[in-house]
């Protein structure tokens, strides 16, 4: 992805670990595109290798209907 999107930045806002799972809440800055909010969920095996991965992305709106933020 770094070759395809040079200049892309990912800022981890929250990291949560429990048992075999790690969840990352990230602010992603894509060059030439809008910013995105992302969640990545990883499951690790006993050797510490990622064996499953799920993710979801949502565009960060330019304006919000309330005072809450994506991050």
SULVEN-V9776 format. One record per run of one state. SS is the DSSP state (H for helix, E for strand, - for the rest). FROM is the first residue (numbers start at 0). TO is the last residue. If there is no record, write none. Layout:
SS:FROM:TO ; SS:FROM:TO
This chain:
-:0:7 ; E:8:17 ; -:18:19 ; E:20:28 ; -:29:33 ; E:34:43 ; -:44:48 ; E:49:58 ; -:59:70
